[in-house]
Amino acid sequence: METAAGQMKNKTRDANIELLRIIAMLMIVALHYLAHGEGLVGNQPFSFNWTFAWALEAVCIVAVNCYVLISGYFLVTSQFKIKKLIRLWLQVLFYSITIYLVLIALGLEPFTIKHLAMACVPVLTNQYWFVTVYLALYIVSPFLNILIHALSRKQFQNLLIILFTVLSLWPTVLPFGFSLDKTNGLGIIQFIYLYFIASYIRLYWDHEIKKGYYLSTYILLTLMITASKFGLTALGFQALSGMFFEYNSVTVILSSVMLFMYFRNAAIKSTVLNKIICSVSALTFGVYLIHEDIFLRGILYKNILHTNLYLNTPYFIPASLITITGIFTMCIFIDALRKQLFTAFEHSMLSDKVIIYFSALSSKIPLSPKSVSTK
């Protein structure tokens, strides 16, 4: 049994990782703003705005990987819960349908049977690529855990070396060669790869390294990623200029792990701050579902925010920072309201019967390891 001090330490560490979850989602908003707002391609190459855009891209490119690392870190010692799967699916469905209907009501989106059908099955139609892959990862996570806990520490190390070589080193060194992951890190192969990395950290990483080292390495790698864009573009290798920005590249994988390790080893002692962080982090998934909705994102940046007006102007940088922060904050408030609505729904008899039925059904399937141990 853990002592009170041990429990407090775990809660503090969890809050540290939840803070990374918040920062990662803010980074994801930034990545989407730069992509959909055309900040990466719309500004004059080598201009101050262009430099800022690609530097911000380099800083934030670790976001998705960090989000998956966080999931793997917690899931490797957790039990599979059908209730969580249902909640995630309902949250996705709620936003997909609600946003589409709101856009129709405002006259911003025409009604079509095809689009309504897409809104009703967002996961199956891959409207949110991250959600589709993440839910697949969550479903197979119990089987991954069985494999992980069956491996010895040395076997696990060898597996990670092999995965790093074929999934990161190989495609980075030979970008035009054969790749085992055709999605460049946007598919289930990458997610499982990151899941294994996070699992190893959770179960076996016991080296005492100052957290400043991890942060310094992350910053250094970020500078290298930024420099690669400048260098390759200046040399005329435009097709290769984004190779170090791929989610599965050596640079992004290593910088993602470094940032994750920094927050894993950080310390937040304030109880009040811990509560605030954990409350906000629970709403970050909603931020993604709202601002990256397939129907909203086409309207948001061009018709509402008019991001193209700030390209190649002195207003690009302040407009980018204000808009990214504004989108994140607004979505947090919206999802807080959604959470209150869902809480009331979950307390209803209908919700209880559905969840109890599926939970009882899943409990009959031995998907999770009986115990967690390290070798």
C-alpha positions as CSV (number, residue, x, y, z in Angstrom):
1,M,0.0,0.0,0.0
2,E,1.3,3.4,-0.9
3,T,2.0,6.0,1.8
4,A,0.2,9.4,1.8
5,A,3.5,11.0,0.7
6,G,3.8,8.5,-2.2
7,Q,0.3,9.1,-3.4
8,M,0.9,12.9,-3.3
9,K,4.1,12.4,-5.4
10,N,2.2,10.4,-8.0
11,K,-0.6,13.0,-8.2
12,T,2.0,15.8,-8.6
13,R,3.8,13.9,-11.3
14,D,0.5,13.2,-13.0
15,A,-0.3,16.9,-12.9
16,N,3.1,17.6,-14.5
17,I,2.2,15.3,-17.4
18,E,-1.3,16.8,-17.7
19,L,0.4,20.2,-18.1
20,L,2.2,18.8,-21.1
21,R,-1.1,17.6,-22.4
22,I,-2.4,21.2,-22.2
23,I,0.7,22.6,-23.9
24,A,0.6,19.8,-26.6
25,M,-2.9,20.7,-27.5
26,L,-2.0,24.4,-27.7
27,M,0.8,23.4,-30.0
28,I,-1.7,21.4,-32.1
29,V,-3.8,24.5,-32.5
30,A,-0.7,26.4,-33.6
31,L,0.1,23.7,-36.2
32,H,-3.4,23.8,-37.6
33,Y,-3.3,27.6,-37.7
34,L,0.0,27.6,-39.6
35,A,-1.3,24.9,-42.1
36,H,-4.9,26.0,-42.7
37,G,-4.1,29.7,-42.3
38,E,-1.3,29.2,-44.9
39,G,1.3,30.8,-42.7
40,L,3.9,28.2,-43.9
41,V,3.4,28.7,-47.6
42,G,1.8,32.1,-47.9
43,N,4.6,34.2,-46.5
44,Q,7.6,35.2,-48.6
45,P,10.4,32.7,-48.2
46,F,13.2,33.8,-45.8
47,S,11.1,36.8,-44.7
48,F,10.7,37.5,-40.9
49,N,7.1,36.1,-41.0
50,W,8.2,33.0,-42.9
51,T,11.0,32.5,-40.4
52,F,8.7,32.9,-37.5
53,A,6.1,30.5,-39.0
54,W,8.6,27.7,-39.6
55,A,10.3,28.2,-36.2
56,L,6.9,27.9,-34.5
57,E,6.2,24.8,-36.6
58,A,9.5,23.3,-35.4
59,V,8.7,24.1,-31.8
60,C,5.2,22.6,-32.0
61,I,5.8,19.6,-34.3
62,V,6.3,17.3,-31.3
63,A,2.7,17.9,-30.1
64,V,0.9,14.9,-31.6
65,N,3.7,12.5,-30.6
66,C,3.7,13.9,-27.0
67,Y,-0.1,13.4,-26.8
68,V,0.4,9.7,-27.8
69,L,3.3,9.3,-25.4
70,I,1.1,10.5,-22.6
71,S,-1.5,8.0,-23.5
72,G,0.9,5.1,-23.7
73,Y,2.5,6.2,-20.4
74,F,-0.8,5.8,-18.5
75,L,-2.5,3.0,-20.5
76,V,0.3,0.5,-20.0
77,T,-0.6,0.1,-16.4
78,S,-4.3,0.6,-16.8
79,Q,-7.3,-1.6,-17.4
80,F,-9.3,-1.4,-20.6
81,K,-12.6,0.3,-19.9
82,I,-15.5,0.2,-22.4
83,K,-17.0,3.1,-20.6
84,K,-14.1,5.3,-21.6
85,L,-14.4,4.2,-25.2
86,I,-18.1,5.0,-25.2
87,R,-17.5,8.4,-23.7
88,L,-14.9,9.3,-26.3
89,W,-17.1,8.1,-29.1
90,L,-20.1,10.1,-27.8
91,Q,-17.9,13.2,-27.5
92,V,-16.8,12.9,-31.1
93,L,-20.3,12.3,-32.3
94,F,-21.7,15.2,-30.3
95,Y,-19.3,17.7,-31.8
96,S,-19.5,16.3,-35.3
97,I,-23.3,16.6,-35.5
98,T,-23.7,19.7,-33.4
99,I,-21.1,21.8,-35.3
100,Y,-22.6,20.7,-38.7
101,L,-26.1,21.7,-37.6
102,V,-24.9,25.0,-36.2
103,L,-23.1,25.9,-39.4
104,I,-26.3,25.1,-41.4
105,A,-28.4,27.2,-39.1
106,L,-26.0,30.1,-39.5
107,G,-26.0,29.7,-43.3
108,L,-22.3,28.9,-43.4
109,E,-22.7,25.3,-44.7
110,P,-25.3,23.9,-47.1
111,F,-27.3,20.9,-46.1
112,T,-26.7,17.7,-47.9
113,I,-27.5,14.1,-47.1
114,K,-23.9,13.1,-47.8
115,H,-22.5,15.6,-45.3
116,L,-25.1,14.7,-42.7
117,A,-24.1,11.1,-43.0
118,M,-20.5,12.0,-42.6
119,A,-21.3,14.0,-39.5
120,C,-23.1,11.0,-38.0
121,V,-20.1,8.6,-38.5
122,P,-17.1,10.8,-38.0
123,V,-14.8,8.0,-36.8
124,L,-15.6,5.6,-39.6
125,T,-15.2,8.3,-42.3
126,N,-11.9,9.4,-40.8
127,Q,-13.0,13.1,-40.4
128,Y,-10.6,13.4,-37.5
129,W,-7.6,11.3,-38.5
130,F,-6.2,11.5,-35.0
131,V,-9.4,10.2,-33.4
132,T,-9.7,7.3,-35.7
133,V,-6.1,6.2,-35.1
134,Y,-6.3,6.9,-31.4
135,L,-9.4,4.9,-30.8
136,A,-7.9,2.0,-32.8
137,L,-4.8,2.3,-30.5
138,Y,-7.0,2.3,-27.4
139,I,-8.9,-0.8,-28.6
140,V,-5.7,-2.8,-29.2
141,S,-3.8,-1.4,-26.1
142,P,-4.8,-4.4,-23.9
143,F,-3.1,-6.8,-26.4
144,L,-0.1,-4.5,-26.6
145,N,0.1,-4.6,-22.8
146,I,0.1,-8.4,-22.8
147,L,3.1,-8.3,-25.1
148,I,4.9,-5.6,-23.2
149,H,4.5,-7.4,-19.8
150,A,5.6,-10.7,-21.4
151,L,8.9,-9.2,-22.6
152,S,12.0,-9.0,-20.4
153,R,13.7,-5.6,-20.1
154,K,16.4,-6.6,-22.5
155,Q,13.9,-7.9,-25.0
156,F,12.0,-4.7,-24.8
157,Q,15.1,-2.7,-25.4
158,N,16.0,-4.7,-28.5
159,L,12.4,-4.2,-29.8
160,L,12.7,-0.4,-29.4
161,I,16.1,-0.4,-31.2
162,I,14.6,-2.3,-34.1
163,L,11.5,0.0,-34.3
164,F,13.7,3.1,-34.1
165,T,15.9,1.8,-36.9
166,V,13.2,0.8,-39.3
167,L,10.5,3.4,-38.5
168,S,12.7,6.5,-37.8
169,L,16.3,6.2,-38.8
170,W,15.7,4.5,-42.1
171,P,13.1,6.9,-43.5
172,T,15.1,9.9,-42.3
173,V,18.4,8.8,-43.9
174,L,16.7,7.5,-47.0
175,P,13.6,9.7,-47.5
176,F,12.9,8.5,-51.0
177,G,13.5,4.8,-50.2
178,F,11.1,2.1,-49.2
179,S,9.2,2.9,-46.0
180,L,7.4,0.6,-43.7
181,D,5.1,3.4,-42.7
182,K,3.6,5.1,-45.8
183,T,1.7,7.7,-43.6
184,N,5.0,9.3,-42.4
185,G,3.9,8.9,-38.8
186,L,0.2,9.6,-39.2
187,G,-1.1,6.0,-38.7
188,I,-1.4,3.2,-36.3
189,I,2.2,2.0,-36.8
190,Q,3.5,5.3,-35.4
191,F,1.0,5.3,-32.5
192,I,2.0,1.8,-31.5
193,Y,5.7,2.7,-31.8
194,L,5.2,5.7,-29.5
195,Y,3.1,3.5,-27.2
196,F,6.0,1.1,-26.8
197,I,8.4,4.0,-26.1
198,A,6.2,5.5,-23.4
199,S,5.6,2.0,-21.9
200,Y,9.3,1.4,-21.6
201,I,9.8,4.8,-19.9
202,R,7.0,4.0,-17.4
203,L,8.2,0.5,-16.6
204,Y,11.9,0.6,-16.8
205,W,13.5,4.1,-17.2
206,D,15.4,4.6,-13.9
207,H,18.3,6.8,-14.9
208,E,18.8,9.9,-12.8
209,I,19.2,12.7,-15.3
210,K,18.5,16.4,-14.5
211,K,15.4,17.6,-16.2
212,G,17.3,20.6,-17.6
213,Y,19.2,18.2,-19.8
214,Y,16.0,17.0,-21.5
215,L,14.8,20.6,-22.1
216,S,18.2,21.7,-23.5
217,T,18.2,18.7,-25.8
218,Y,14.6,19.5,-27.0
219,I,15.6,23.1,-27.7
220,L,18.7,22.0,-29.6
221,L,16.8,19.6,-31.7
222,T,14.2,22.2,-32.4
223,L,16.9,24.6,-33.6
224,M,18.2,21.8,-35.8
225,I,14.8,21.1,-37.3
226,T,14.4,24.9,-38.0
227,A,17.9,25.1,-39.5
228,S,17.1,22.1,-41.8
229,K,14.2,24.1,-43.4
230,F,16.5,27.1,-44.0
231,G,19.4,25.1,-45.3
232,L,17.6,22.7,-47.6
233,T,15.4,25.5,-49.0
234,A,18.4,27.7,-49.6
235,L,20.2,24.9,-51.4
236,G,17.2,24.3,-53.7
237,F,16.1,21.0,-52.2
238,Q,12.5,22.2,-51.6
239,A,11.1,18.6,-51.8
240,L,13.4,17.6,-49.0
241,S,13.0,20.7,-46.8
242,G,10.3,19.2,-44.7
243,M,11.8,15.8,-44.1
244,F,13.0,16.6,-40.6
245,F,9.4,17.8,-39.7
246,E,7.8,14.4,-40.3
247,Y,6.3,12.9,-37.1
248,N,8.4,9.7,-37.6
249,S,11.7,11.4,-38.3
250,V,14.6,10.9,-35.9
251,T,14.6,14.6,-35.0
252,V,10.9,14.8,-34.1
253,I,10.9,11.4,-32.3
254,L,13.8,12.4,-30.1
255,S,12.6,15.9,-29.4
256,S,9.2,14.5,-28.5
257,V,10.7,12.1,-26.0
258,M,12.9,14.9,-24.6
259,L,10.0,17.2,-24.0
260,F,8.0,14.4,-22.5
261,M,10.8,13.4,-20.1
262,Y,11.3,17.0,-19.0
263,F,7.7,17.2,-17.9
264,R,7.8,13.7,-16.4
265,N,10.6,14.8,-14.1
266,A,9.2,18.3,-13.4
267,A,7.6,19.2,-10.1
268,I,4.5,21.3,-9.4
269,K,4.0,21.6,-5.7
270,S,1.0,24.0,-5.6
271,T,-2.2,22.0,-4.8
272,V,-4.3,24.7,-6.3
273,L,-2.3,24.7,-9.5
274,N,-2.5,20.9,-9.7
275,K,-6.3,21.1,-9.6
276,I,-6.4,23.8,-12.3
277,I,-4.1,21.9,-14.6
278,C,-6.0,18.6,-14.2
279,S,-9.3,20.4,-14.8
280,V,-8.1,22.1,-17.9
281,S,-6.3,19.0,-19.3
282,A,-9.6,17.0,-19.2
283,L,-11.0,19.5,-21.7
284,T,-8.2,19.5,-24.2
285,F,-9.6,16.7,-26.4
286,G,-12.6,18.9,-27.0
287,V,-10.3,21.6,-28.2
288,Y,-9.2,19.3,-31.0
289,L,-12.7,18.1,-31.9
290,I,-14.0,21.7,-32.2
291,H,-11.4,23.6,-34.1
292,E,-10.4,20.7,-36.4
293,D,-14.0,19.8,-37.4
294,I,-14.0,19.0,-41.1
295,F,-16.8,21.4,-41.8
296,L,-15.7,24.2,-39.5
297,R,-12.0,24.4,-40.3
298,G,-12.7,25.3,-44.0
299,I,-14.8,28.3,-42.8
300,L,-12.9,29.3,-39.7
301,Y,-9.6,30.4,-41.2
302,K,-10.8,31.9,-44.4
303,N,-14.4,33.2,-43.8
304,I,-14.2,34.1,-40.1
305,L,-10.6,34.8,-39.2
306,H,-9.5,35.9,-42.7
307,T,-6.0,34.7,-42.0
308,N,-4.8,35.4,-45.5
309,L,-5.1,39.2,-44.9
310,Y,-2.2,39.0,-42.4
311,L,0.2,37.2,-44.7
312,N,3.3,39.2,-45.6
313,T,2.3,42.0,-43.2
314,P,3.7,43.2,-39.9
315,Y,0.5,41.9,-38.3
316,F,1.1,38.3,-39.0
317,I,3.0,37.4,-35.8
318,P,0.7,39.2,-33.3
319,A,-2.4,38.0,-35.2
320,S,-1.1,34.4,-35.1
321,L,-0.3,34.4,-31.4
322,I,-3.6,36.1,-30.4
323,T,-5.7,33.8,-32.7
324,I,-4.0,30.6,-31.5
325,T,-4.5,31.5,-27.9
326,G,-8.1,32.7,-28.6
327,I,-9.1,29.5,-30.4
328,F,-7.7,27.3,-27.6
329,T,-9.4,29.4,-24.8
330,M,-12.8,29.5,-26.6
331,C,-12.7,25.8,-27.2
332,I,-11.9,25.1,-23.5
333,F,-14.9,27.1,-22.4
334,I,-17.2,25.3,-25.0
335,D,-16.0,21.9,-23.9
336,A,-16.5,22.8,-20.2
337,L,-20.2,23.5,-21.1
338,R,-20.3,20.2,-23.0
339,K,-18.9,18.4,-20.0
340,Q,-21.6,19.7,-17.8
341,L,-24.2,18.5,-20.3
342,F,-22.6,15.1,-20.5
343,T,-22.4,14.7,-16.8
344,A,-26.2,15.2,-16.6
345,F,-26.7,12.7,-19.3
346,E,-24.4,10.1,-17.7
347,H,-26.5,10.3,-14.5
348,S,-29.6,9.4,-16.5
349,M,-31.0,5.9,-16.3
350,L,-30.6,5.4,-20.0
351,S,-26.9,6.2,-19.9
352,D,-26.4,4.0,-16.8
353,K,-28.1,1.0,-18.5
354,V,-26.0,1.3,-21.7
355,I,-22.7,1.7,-19.9
356,I,-23.4,-1.1,-17.4
357,Y,-24.4,-3.4,-20.3
358,F,-21.2,-2.8,-22.3
359,S,-19.0,-2.8,-19.2
360,A,-20.4,-6.2,-18.1
361,L,-19.8,-7.5,-21.7
362,S,-16.2,-6.3,-21.8
363,S,-15.4,-7.6,-18.3
364,K,-15.9,-11.1,-19.6
365,I,-13.0,-10.6,-22.1
366,P,-9.5,-11.0,-20.4
367,L,-7.9,-8.1,-22.3
368,S,-5.7,-6.6,-19.6
369,P,-2.7,-8.2,-17.7
370,K,-3.6,-9.3,-14.2
371,S,-0.7,-7.6,-12.7
372,V,2.0,-5.1,-13.6
373,S,5.6,-6.0,-12.9
374,T,9.0,-5.1,-14.2
375,K,11.7,-7.6,-15.0
